[in-house]
């Protein structure tokens, strides 16, 4: 009988520690989400307002491209690589366009309140890179760059894919 009491006590202790561990993990996740460097706090506004968050002064021209990376609360290593490679391709390939506000880079958590509409707007089924061409503050066209998942293991091909599509959108083609 004594062995049964000891085993029961150990199991109860294990369950209690598991609950404490889960609660602590949830608090850490909320803390990390609050401290996120993403621009998702303001991204629930219309795409046309993205200019205000560009690196340079907003461009006075009518044509602009917004490059989005959409993610959720849970982020795997591949998702983070897609974001990093996309940002690197844009920053190295289009520094002037970013500075002038002709190209705007935004990272958006679609699970944040107010950002859910992007799932329908851009037919998102997973973490995605989307280019949006703006004309006079209105969305002219958009394209989801689905091949990023296929190319993420080949950084050179990935960068070329992002760069070529961004060039096409910047040219207004």
CNS distance restraints for C-alpha pairs under 8 A (distance, minus, plus):
assign (resid   1 and name CA) (resid   5 and name CA) 6.52 0.50 0.50
assign (resid   2 and name CA) (resid   6 and name CA) 6.34 0.50 0.50
assign (resid   3 and name CA) (resid   7 and name CA) 6.17 0.50 0.50
assign (resid   4 and name CA) (resid   8 and name CA) 6.09 0.50 0.50
assign (resid   5 and name CA) (resid   9 and name CA) 6.11 0.50 0.50
assign (resid   6 and name CA) (resid  10 and name CA) 6.20 0.50 0.50
assign (resid   7 and name CA) (resid  11 and name CA) 6.18 0.50 0.50
assign (resid   8 and name CA) (resid  12 and name CA) 6.14 0.50 0.50
assign (resid   9 and name CA) (resid  13 and name CA) 6.13 0.50 0.50
assign (resid  10 and name CA) (resid  14 and name CA) 6.15 0.50 0.50
assign (resid  11 and name CA) (resid  15 and name CA) 6.22 0.50 0.50
assign (resid  12 and name CA) (resid  16 and name CA) 6.17 0.50 0.50
assign (resid  13 and name CA) (resid  17 and name CA) 6.14 0.50 0.50
assign (resid  14 and name CA) (resid  18 and name CA) 6.10 0.50 0.50
assign (resid  15 and name CA) (resid  19 and name CA) 6.32 0.50 0.50
assign (resid  16 and name CA) (resid  20 and name CA) 6.38 0.50 0.50
assign (resid  17 and name CA) (resid  21 and name CA) 6.08 0.50 0.50
assign (resid  18 and name CA) (resid  22 and name CA) 6.19 0.50 0.50
assign (resid  19 and name CA) (resid  23 and name CA) 6.23 0.50 0.50
assign (resid  20 and name CA) (resid  24 and name CA) 6.16 0.50 0.50
assign (resid  21 and name CA) (resid  25 and name CA) 6.11 0.50 0.50
assign (resid  22 and name CA) (resid  26 and name CA) 6.22 0.50 0.50
assign (resid  23 and name CA) (resid  27 and name CA) 6.35 0.50 0.50
assign (resid  24 and name CA) (resid  28 and name CA) 6.25 0.50 0.50
assign (resid  25 and name CA) (resid  29 and name CA) 6.17 0.50 0.50
assign (resid  26 and name CA) (resid  30 and name CA) 6.26 0.50 0.50
assign (resid  27 and name CA) (resid  31 and name CA) 6.17 0.50 0.50
assign (resid  28 and name CA) (resid  32 and name CA) 6.17 0.50 0.50
assign (resid  29 and name CA) (resid  33 and name CA) 6.13 0.50 0.50
assign (resid  30 and name CA) (resid  34 and name CA) 6.17 0.50 0.50
assign (resid  31 and name CA) (resid  35 and name CA) 6.31 0.50 0.50
assign (resid  32 and name CA) (resid  36 and name CA) 6.06 0.50 0.50
assign (resid  33 and name CA) (resid  73 and name CA) 7.68 0.50 0.50
assign (resid  38 and name CA) (resid 106 and name CA) 7.84 0.50 0.50
assign (resid  38 and name CA) (resid 107 and name CA) 5.55 0.50 0.50
assign (resid  38 and name CA) (resid 108 and name CA) 6.60 0.50 0.50
assign (resid  38 and name CA) (resid 109 and name CA) 7.72 0.50 0.50
assign (resid  39 and name CA) (resid  43 and name CA) 6.40 0.50 0.50
assign (resid  39 and name CA) (resid 106 and name CA) 6.15 0.50 0.50
assign (resid  39 and name CA) (resid 107 and name CA) 5.58 0.50 0.50
assign (resid  39 and name CA) (resid 108 and name CA) 6.24 0.50 0.50
assign (resid  40 and name CA) (resid  44 and name CA) 7.10 0.50 0.50
assign (resid  40 and name CA) (resid 106 and name CA) 7.71 0.50 0.50
assign (resid  40 and name CA) (resid 107 and name CA) 6.22 0.50 0.50
assign (resid  40 and name CA) (resid 108 and name CA) 4.37 0.50 0.50
assign (resid  40 and name CA) (resid 109 and name CA) 5.69 0.50 0.50
assign (resid  40 and name CA) (resid 112 and name CA) 7.54 0.50 0.50
assign (resid  40 and name CA) (resid 115 and name CA) 7.90 0.50 0.50
assign (resid  43 and name CA) (resid  47 and name CA) 7.75 0.50 0.50
assign (resid  43 and name CA) (resid  50 and name CA) 7.43 0.50 0.50
assign (resid  43 and name CA) (resid 106 and name CA) 7.71 0.50 0.50
assign (resid  43 and name CA) (resid 108 and name CA) 6.42 0.50 0.50
assign (resid  43 and name CA) (resid 115 and name CA) 7.07 0.50 0.50
assign (resid  44 and name CA) (resid 114 and name CA) 5.17 0.50 0.50
assign (resid  44 and name CA) (resid 115 and name CA) 4.96 0.50 0.50
assign (resid  45 and name CA) (resid  49 and name CA) 6.52 0.50 0.50
assign (resid  45 and name CA) (resid  50 and name CA) 7.92 0.50 0.50
assign (resid  46 and name CA) (resid  50 and name CA) 7.42 0.50 0.50
assign (resid  47 and name CA) (resid  66 and name CA) 7.71 0.50 0.50
assign (resid  47 and name CA) (resid 139 and name CA) 7.58 0.50 0.50
assign (resid  48 and name CA) (resid 134 and name CA) 7.16 0.50 0.50
assign (resid  48 and name CA) (resid 137 and name CA) 4.92 0.50 0.50
assign (resid  48 and name CA) (resid 138 and name CA) 6.34 0.50 0.50
assign (resid  48 and name CA) (resid 139 and name CA) 7.42 0.50 0.50
assign (resid  49 and name CA) (resid  53 and name CA) 7.89 0.50 0.50
assign (resid  49 and name CA) (resid 137 and name CA) 7.89 0.50 0.50
assign (resid  50 and name CA) (resid  54 and name CA) 6.81 0.50 0.50
assign (resid  50 and name CA) (resid  66 and name CA) 7.34 0.50 0.50
assign (resid  50 and name CA) (resid 104 and name CA) 6.94 0.50 0.50
assign (resid  50 and name CA) (resid 106 and name CA) 7.93 0.50 0.50
assign (resid  51 and name CA) (resid  58 and name CA) 5.47 0.50 0.50
assign (resid  51 and name CA) (resid  59 and name CA) 7.78 0.50 0.50
assign (resid  51 and name CA) (resid 101 and name CA) 6.23 0.50 0.50
assign (resid  51 and name CA) (resid 104 and name CA) 6.73 0.50 0.50
assign (resid  52 and name CA) (resid  57 and name CA) 7.96 0.50 0.50
assign (resid  52 and name CA) (resid  58 and name CA) 6.46 0.50 0.50
assign (resid  53 and name CA) (resid 104 and name CA) 7.71 0.50 0.50
assign (resid  54 and name CA) (resid  58 and name CA) 6.74 0.50 0.50
assign (resid  54 and name CA) (resid  98 and name CA) 6.98 0.50 0.50
assign (resid  54 and name CA) (resid  99 and name CA) 7.42 0.50 0.50
assign (resid  54 and name CA) (resid 101 and name CA) 5.43 0.50 0.50
assign (resid  54 and name CA) (resid 103 and name CA) 7.79 0.50 0.50
assign (resid  54 and name CA) (resid 104 and name CA) 5.37 0.50 0.50
assign (resid  54 and name CA) (resid 105 and name CA) 7.29 0.50 0.50
assign (resid  55 and name CA) (resid  98 and name CA) 6.30 0.50 0.50
assign (resid  55 and name CA) (resid  99 and name CA) 5.42 0.50 0.50
assign (resid  55 and name CA) (resid 100 and name CA) 7.60 0.50 0.50
assign (resid  55 and name CA) (resid 101 and name CA) 6.75 0.50 0.50
assign (resid  55 and name CA) (resid 104 and name CA) 7.67 0.50 0.50
assign (resid  56 and name CA) (resid  98 and name CA) 6.90 0.50 0.50
assign (resid  56 and name CA) (resid  99 and name CA) 4.29 0.50 0.50
assign (resid  56 and name CA) (resid 100 and name CA) 5.16 0.50 0.50
assign (resid  56 and name CA) (resid 101 and name CA) 5.74 0.50 0.50
assign (resid  57 and name CA) (resid  99 and name CA) 7.18 0.50 0.50
assign (resid  57 and name CA) (resid 100 and name CA) 5.87 0.50 0.50
assign (resid  57 and name CA) (resid 101 and name CA) 6.16 0.50 0.50
assign (resid  58 and name CA) (resid 100 and name CA) 6.35 0.50 0.50
assign (resid  58 and name CA) (resid 101 and name CA) 4.84 0.50 0.50
assign (resid  58 and name CA) (resid 102 and name CA) 7.62 0.50 0.50
assign (resid  59 and name CA) (resid  64 and name CA) 7.91 0.50 0.50
assign (resid  59 and name CA) (resid 100 and name CA) 5.59 0.50 0.50
assign (resid  59 and name CA) (resid 101 and name CA) 5.03 0.50 0.50
assign (resid  59 and name CA) (resid 102 and name CA) 5.91 0.50 0.50
assign (resid  61 and name CA) (resid 136 and name CA) 7.95 0.50 0.50
assign (resid  62 and name CA) (resid 134 and name CA) 7.73 0.50 0.50
assign (resid  62 and name CA) (resid 135 and name CA) 5.36 0.50 0.50
assign (resid  62 and name CA) (resid 136 and name CA) 4.47 0.50 0.50
assign (resid  62 and name CA) (resid 137 and name CA) 7.16 0.50 0.50
assign (resid  63 and name CA) (resid 102 and name CA) 6.94 0.50 0.50
assign (resid  63 and name CA) (resid 133 and name CA) 7.42 0.50 0.50
assign (resid  63 and name CA) (resid 134 and name CA) 5.76 0.50 0.50
assign (resid  63 and name CA) (resid 135 and name CA) 4.82 0.50 0.50
assign (resid  63 and name CA) (resid 136 and name CA) 6.45 0.50 0.50
assign (resid  63 and name CA) (resid 170 and name CA) 7.91 0.50 0.50
assign (resid  63 and name CA) (resid 172 and name CA) 7.67 0.50 0.50
assign (resid  64 and name CA) (resid 101 and name CA) 7.32 0.50 0.50
assign (resid  64 and name CA) (resid 102 and name CA) 4.64 0.50 0.50
assign (resid  64 and name CA) (resid 103 and name CA) 5.96 0.50 0.50
assign (resid  64 and name CA) (resid 104 and name CA) 7.83 0.50 0.50
assign (resid  64 and name CA) (resid 133 and name CA) 6.01 0.50 0.50
assign (resid  64 and name CA) (resid 134 and name CA) 5.02 0.50 0.50
assign (resid  64 and name CA) (resid 135 and name CA) 6.58 0.50 0.50
assign (resid  64 and name CA) (resid 170 and name CA) 7.08 0.50 0.50
assign (resid  65 and name CA) (resid 102 and name CA) 6.12 0.50 0.50
assign (resid  65 and name CA) (resid 103 and name CA) 4.83 0.50 0.50
assign (resid  65 and name CA) (resid 104 and name CA) 6.34 0.50 0.50
assign (resid  65 and name CA) (resid 131 and name CA) 6.77 0.50 0.50
assign (resid  65 and name CA) (resid 132 and name CA) 5.54 0.50 0.50
assign (resid  65 and name CA) (resid 133 and name CA) 4.60 0.50 0.50
assign (resid  65 and name CA) (resid 134 and name CA) 5.87 0.50 0.50
assign (resid  65 and name CA) (resid 166 and name CA) 7.96 0.50 0.50
assign (resid  65 and name CA) (resid 169 and name CA) 6.61 0.50 0.50
assign (resid  65 and name CA) (resid 170 and name CA) 6.21 0.50 0.50
assign (resid  66 and name CA) (resid 103 and name CA) 5.74 0.50 0.50
assign (resid  66 and name CA) (resid 104 and name CA) 4.71 0.50 0.50
assign (resid  66 and name CA) (resid 105 and name CA) 6.11 0.50 0.50
assign (resid  66 and name CA) (resid 106 and name CA) 7.33 0.50 0.50
assign (resid  66 and name CA) (resid 131 and name CA) 5.78 0.50 0.50
assign (resid  66 and name CA) (resid 132 and name CA) 5.07 0.50 0.50
assign (resid  66 and name CA) (resid 133 and name CA) 6.55 0.50 0.50
assign (resid  66 and name CA) (resid 134 and name CA) 7.55 0.50 0.50
assign (resid  67 and name CA) (resid 103 and name CA) 7.19 0.50 0.50
assign (resid  67 and name CA) (resid 104 and name CA) 5.98 0.50 0.50
assign (resid  67 and name CA) (resid 105 and name CA) 4.92 0.50 0.50
assign (resid  67 and name CA) (resid 106 and name CA) 6.22 0.50 0.50
assign (resid  67 and name CA) (resid 129 and name CA) 7.11 0.50 0.50
assign (resid  67 and name CA) (resid 130 and name CA) 5.86 0.50 0.50
assign (resid  67 and name CA) (resid 131 and name CA) 4.61 0.50 0.50
assign (resid  67 and name CA) (resid 132 and name CA) 6.42 0.50 0.50
assign (resid  68 and name CA) (resid 105 and name CA) 6.05 0.50 0.50
assign (resid  68 and name CA) (resid 106 and name CA) 4.87 0.50 0.50
assign (resid  68 and name CA) (resid 107 and name CA) 5.73 0.50 0.50
assign (resid  68 and name CA) (resid 108 and name CA) 7.02 0.50 0.50
assign (resid  68 and name CA) (resid 128 and name CA) 7.93 0.50 0.50
assign (resid  68 and name CA) (resid 129 and name CA) 5.57 0.50 0.50
assign (resid  68 and name CA) (resid 130 and name CA) 5.14 0.50 0.50
assign (resid  68 and name CA) (resid 131 and name CA) 6.33 0.50 0.50
assign (resid  68 and name CA) (resid 132 and name CA) 7.99 0.50 0.50
assign (resid  69 and name CA) (resid  83 and name CA) 6.35 0.50 0.50
assign (resid  69 and name CA) (resid 106 and name CA) 6.40 0.50 0.50
assign (resid  69 and name CA) (resid 107 and name CA) 4.81 0.50 0.50
assign (resid  69 and name CA) (resid 108 and name CA) 6.18 0.50 0.50
assign (resid  69 and name CA) (resid 127 and name CA) 7.47 0.50 0.50
assign (resid  69 and name CA) (resid 128 and name CA) 5.75 0.50 0.50
assign (resid  69 and name CA) (resid 129 and name CA) 4.55 0.50 0.50
assign (resid  69 and name CA) (resid 130 and name CA) 6.54 0.50 0.50
assign (resid  70 and name CA) (resid 107 and name CA) 6.11 0.50 0.50
assign (resid  70 and name CA) (resid 108 and name CA) 4.96 0.50 0.50
assign (resid  70 and name CA) (resid 109 and name CA) 5.87 0.50 0.50
assign (resid  70 and name CA) (resid 110 and name CA) 6.28 0.50 0.50
assign (resid  70 and name CA) (resid 127 and name CA) 5.46 0.50 0.50
assign (resid  70 and name CA) (resid 128 and name CA) 5.22 0.50 0.50
assign (resid  70 and name CA) (resid 129 and name CA) 6.38 0.50 0.50
assign (resid  70 and name CA) (resid 130 and name CA) 7.89 0.50 0.50
assign (resid  71 and name CA) (resid  75 and name CA) 7.26 0.50 0.50
assign (resid  71 and name CA) (resid  79 and name CA) 7.66 0.50 0.50
assign (resid  71 and name CA) (resid 107 and name CA) 7.71 0.50 0.50
assign (resid  71 and name CA) (resid 108 and name CA) 6.31 0.50 0.50
assign (resid  71 and name CA) (resid 109 and name CA) 4.92 0.50 0.50
assign (resid  71 and name CA) (resid 110 and name CA) 6.04 0.50 0.50
assign (resid  71 and name CA) (resid 111 and name CA) 7.90 0.50 0.50
assign (resid  71 and name CA) (resid 126 and name CA) 7.74 0.50 0.50
assign (resid  71 and name CA) (resid 127 and name CA) 4.85 0.50 0.50
assign (resid  71 and name CA) (resid 128 and name CA) 6.97 0.50 0.50
assign (resid  72 and name CA) (resid 109 and name CA) 5.05 0.50 0.50
assign (resid  72 and name CA) (resid 110 and name CA) 5.59 0.50 0.50
assign (resid  72 and name CA) (resid 111 and name CA) 5.40 0.50 0.50
assign (resid  72 and name CA) (resid 127 and name CA) 7.22 0.50 0.50
assign (resid  73 and name CA) (resid 109 and name CA) 6.85 0.50 0.50
assign (resid  73 and name CA) (resid 111 and name CA) 6.44 0.50 0.50
assign (resid  75 and name CA) (resid  79 and name CA) 5.89 0.50 0.50
assign (resid  75 and name CA) (resid  80 and name CA) 6.64 0.50 0.50
assign (resid  76 and name CA) (resid  80 and name CA) 6.38 0.50 0.50
assign (resid  77 and name CA) (resid  81 and name CA) 6.14 0.50 0.50
assign (resid  78 and name CA) (resid  82 and name CA) 6.21 0.50 0.50
assign (resid  78 and name CA) (resid 152 and name CA) 7.40 0.50 0.50
assign (resid  79 and name CA) (resid  83 and name CA) 6.40 0.50 0.50
assign (resid  79 and name CA) (resid 127 and name CA) 6.91 0.50 0.50
assign (resid  80 and name CA) (resid  84 and name CA) 6.12 0.50 0.50
assign (resid  81 and name CA) (resid  85 and name CA) 5.87 0.50 0.50
assign (resid  81 and name CA) (resid 152 and name CA) 7.23 0.50 0.50
assign (resid  82 and name CA) (resid  86 and name CA) 5.98 0.50 0.50
assign (resid  82 and name CA) (resid 148 and name CA) 6.84 0.50 0.50
assign (resid  82 and name CA) (resid 149 and name CA) 7.72 0.50 0.50
assign (resid  82 and name CA) (resid 152 and name CA) 6.37 0.50 0.50
assign (resid  83 and name CA) (resid  87 and name CA) 6.15 0.50 0.50
assign (resid  84 and name CA) (resid  88 and name CA) 6.05 0.50 0.50
assign (resid  85 and name CA) (resid  89 and name CA) 6.02 0.50 0.50
assign (resid  85 and name CA) (resid 155 and name CA) 7.20 0.50 0.50
assign (resid  85 and name CA) (resid 158 and name CA) 7.48 0.50 0.50
assign (resid  85 and name CA) (resid 159 and name CA) 6.78 0.50 0.50
assign (resid  86 and name CA) (resid  90 and name CA) 6.23 0.50 0.50
assign (resid  86 and name CA) (resid 129 and name CA) 7.99 0.50 0.50
assign (resid  86 and name CA) (resid 159 and name CA) 6.95 0.50 0.50
assign (resid  86 and name CA) (resid 162 and name CA) 6.60 0.50 0.50
assign (resid  87 and name CA) (resid  91 and name CA) 6.01 0.50 0.50
assign (resid  87 and name CA) (resid 105 and name CA) 7.45 0.50 0.50
assign (resid  88 and name CA) (resid  92 and name CA) 5.93 0.50 0.50
assign (resid  89 and name CA) (resid  93 and name CA) 5.70 0.50 0.50
assign (resid  89 and name CA) (resid 159 and name CA) 5.32 0.50 0.50
assign (resid  89 and name CA) (resid 160 and name CA) 7.95 0.50 0.50
assign (resid  89 and name CA) (resid 162 and name CA) 6.69 0.50 0.50
assign (resid  89 and name CA) (resid 163 and name CA) 6.35 0.50 0.50
assign (resid  90 and name CA) (resid  94 and name CA) 5.44 0.50 0.50
assign (resid  90 and name CA) (resid  95 and name CA) 7.35 0.50 0.50
assign (resid  90 and name CA) (resid 105 and name CA) 8.00 0.50 0.50
assign (resid  90 and name CA) (resid 162 and name CA) 7.62 0.50 0.50
assign (resid  90 and name CA) (resid 163 and name CA) 6.83 0.50 0.50
assign (resid  91 and name CA) (resid  95 and name CA) 5.27 0.50 0.50
assign (resid  91 and name CA) (resid  98 and name CA) 7.34 0.50 0.50
assign (resid  93 and name CA) (resid 163 and name CA) 6.65 0.50 0.50
assign (resid  94 and name CA) (resid  98 and name CA) 6.20 0.50 0.50
assign (resid  94 and name CA) (resid 103 and name CA) 7.82 0.50 0.50
assign (resid  95 and name CA) (resid  99 and name CA) 6.12 0.50 0.50
assign (resid  96 and name CA) (resid 100 and name CA) 6.06 0.50 0.50
assign (resid  97 and name CA) (resid 101 and name CA) 6.02 0.50 0.50
assign (resid  97 and name CA) (resid 102 and name CA) 4.93 0.50 0.50
assign (resid  97 and name CA) (resid 103 and name CA) 5.23 0.50 0.50
assign (resid  98 and name CA) (resid 102 and name CA) 6.13 0.50 0.50
assign (resid  98 and name CA) (resid 103 and name CA) 4.81 0.50 0.50
assign (resid  98 and name CA) (resid 104 and name CA) 5.93 0.50 0.50
assign (resid  98 and name CA) (resid 105 and name CA) 7.73 0.50 0.50
assign (resid 102 and name CA) (resid 170 and name CA) 7.72 0.50 0.50
assign (resid 103 and name CA) (resid 170 and name CA) 7.62 0.50 0.50
assign (resid 108 and name CA) (resid 115 and name CA) 7.60 0.50 0.50
assign (resid 109 and name CA) (resid 115 and name CA) 7.05 0.50 0.50
assign (resid 110 and name CA) (resid 115 and name CA) 4.92 0.50 0.50
assign (resid 110 and name CA) (resid 116 and name CA) 5.31 0.50 0.50
assign (resid 110 and name CA) (resid 118 and name CA) 6.82 0.50 0.50
assign (resid 110 and name CA) (resid 119 and name CA) 7.25 0.50 0.50
assign (resid 111 and name CA) (resid 115 and name CA) 6.59 0.50 0.50
assign (resid 111 and name CA) (resid 116 and name CA) 6.28 0.50 0.50
assign (resid 112 and name CA) (resid 116 and name CA) 7.20 0.50 0.50
assign (resid 116 and name CA) (resid 120 and name CA) 7.79 0.50 0.50
assign (resid 117 and name CA) (resid 121 and name CA) 6.04 0.50 0.50
assign (resid 118 and name CA) (resid 122 and name CA) 5.81 0.50 0.50
assign (resid 118 and name CA) (resid 123 and name CA) 7.64 0.50 0.50
assign (resid 118 and name CA) (resid 124 and name CA) 7.36 0.50 0.50
assign (resid 119 and name CA) (resid 123 and name CA) 5.40 0.50 0.50
assign (resid 119 and name CA) (resid 124 and name CA) 4.69 0.50 0.50
assign (resid 119 and name CA) (resid 125 and name CA) 7.31 0.50 0.50
assign (resid 120 and name CA) (resid 124 and name CA) 6.76 0.50 0.50
assign (resid 122 and name CA) (resid 130 and name CA) 7.65 0.50 0.50
assign (resid 122 and name CA) (resid 142 and name CA) 7.78 0.50 0.50
assign (resid 122 and name CA) (resid 144 and name CA) 7.16 0.50 0.50
assign (resid 124 and name CA) (resid 128 and name CA) 6.94 0.50 0.50
assign (resid 128 and name CA) (resid 144 and name CA) 6.87 0.50 0.50
assign (resid 128 and name CA) (resid 145 and name CA) 6.98 0.50 0.50
assign (resid 128 and name CA) (resid 146 and name CA) 6.89 0.50 0.50
assign (resid 129 and name CA) (resid 144 and name CA) 5.94 0.50 0.50
assign (resid 129 and name CA) (resid 145 and name CA) 5.46 0.50 0.50
assign (resid 129 and name CA) (resid 146 and name CA) 7.35 0.50 0.50
assign (resid 129 and name CA) (resid 148 and name CA) 7.65 0.50 0.50
assign (resid 130 and name CA) (resid 142 and name CA) 6.93 0.50 0.50
assign (resid 130 and name CA) (resid 143 and name CA) 5.61 0.50 0.50
assign (resid 130 and name CA) (resid 144 and name CA) 4.30 0.50 0.50
assign (resid 130 and name CA) (resid 145 and name CA) 5.85 0.50 0.50
assign (resid 131 and name CA) (resid 142 and name CA) 5.50 0.50 0.50
assign (resid 131 and name CA) (resid 143 and name CA) 5.34 0.50 0.50
assign (resid 131 and name CA) (resid 144 and name CA) 6.47 0.50 0.50
assign (resid 131 and name CA) (resid 145 and name CA) 7.61 0.50 0.50
assign (resid 131 and name CA) (resid 166 and name CA) 7.24 0.50 0.50
assign (resid 131 and name CA) (resid 169 and name CA) 7.54 0.50 0.50
assign (resid 132 and name CA) (resid 139 and name CA) 6.86 0.50 0.50
assign (resid 132 and name CA) (resid 140 and name CA) 7.55 0.50 0.50
assign (resid 132 and name CA) (resid 141 and name CA) 5.95 0.50 0.50
assign (resid 132 and name CA) (resid 142 and name CA) 4.24 0.50 0.50
assign (resid 132 and name CA) (resid 143 and name CA) 6.61 0.50 0.50
assign (resid 132 and name CA) (resid 169 and name CA) 7.81 0.50 0.50
assign (resid 133 and name CA) (resid 139 and name CA) 6.04 0.50 0.50
assign (resid 133 and name CA) (resid 140 and name CA) 5.49 0.50 0.50
assign (resid 133 and name CA) (resid 141 and name CA) 5.33 0.50 0.50
assign (resid 133 and name CA) (resid 142 and name CA) 6.02 0.50 0.50
assign (resid 133 and name CA) (resid 169 and name CA) 6.20 0.50 0.50
assign (resid 133 and name CA) (resid 170 and name CA) 7.69 0.50 0.50
assign (resid 133 and name CA) (resid 172 and name CA) 7.51 0.50 0.50
assign (resid 134 and name CA) (resid 138 and name CA) 5.31 0.50 0.50
assign (resid 134 and name CA) (resid 139 and name CA) 4.56 0.50 0.50
assign (resid 134 and name CA) (resid 140 and name CA) 5.34 0.50 0.50
assign (resid 134 and name CA) (resid 141 and name CA) 7.33 0.50 0.50
assign (resid 135 and name CA) (resid 139 and name CA) 6.35 0.50 0.50
assign (resid 135 and name CA) (resid 140 and name CA) 5.96 0.50 0.50
assign (resid 145 and name CA) (resid 162 and name CA) 7.91 0.50 0.50
assign (resid 147 and name CA) (resid 151 and name CA) 6.20 0.50 0.50
assign (resid 148 and name CA) (resid 152 and name CA) 5.71 0.50 0.50
assign (resid 148 and name CA) (resid 158 and name CA) 6.35 0.50 0.50
assign (resid 148 and name CA) (resid 161 and name CA) 7.89 0.50 0.50
assign (resid 151 and name CA) (resid 155 and name CA) 7.09 0.50 0.50
assign (resid 151 and name CA) (resid 157 and name CA) 6.25 0.50 0.50
assign (resid 151 and name CA) (resid 158 and name CA) 5.04 0.50 0.50
assign (resid 152 and name CA) (resid 158 and name CA) 5.93 0.50 0.50
assign (resid 154 and name CA) (resid 158 and name CA) 6.05 0.50 0.50
assign (resid 155 and name CA) (resid 159 and name CA) 5.96 0.50 0.50
assign (resid 156 and name CA) (resid 160 and name CA) 6.20 0.50 0.50
assign (resid 157 and name CA) (resid 161 and name CA) 6.10 0.50 0.50
assign (resid 158 and name CA) (resid 162 and name CA) 6.35 0.50 0.50
assign (resid 159 and name CA) (resid 163 and name CA) 5.99 0.50 0.50
assign (resid 160 and name CA) (resid 164 and name CA) 5.92 0.50 0.50
assign (resid 161 and name CA) (resid 165 and name CA) 6.26 0.50 0.50
assign (resid 162 and name CA) (resid 166 and name CA) 6.07 0.50 0.50
assign (resid 163 and name CA) (resid 167 and name CA) 6.07 0.50 0.50
assign (resid 164 and name CA) (resid 168 and name CA) 6.30 0.50 0.50
assign (resid 165 and name CA) (resid 169 and name CA) 6.35 0.50 0.50
assign (resid 166 and name CA) (resid 170 and name CA) 6.02 0.50 0.50
assign (resid 167 and name CA) (resid 171 and name CA) 6.06 0.50 0.50
assign (resid 168 and name CA) (resid 172 and name CA) 6.49 0.50 0.50
assign (resid 168 and name CA) (resid 173 and name CA) 5.71 0.50 0.50
assign (resid 169 and name CA) (resid 173 and name CA) 6.15 0.50 0.50
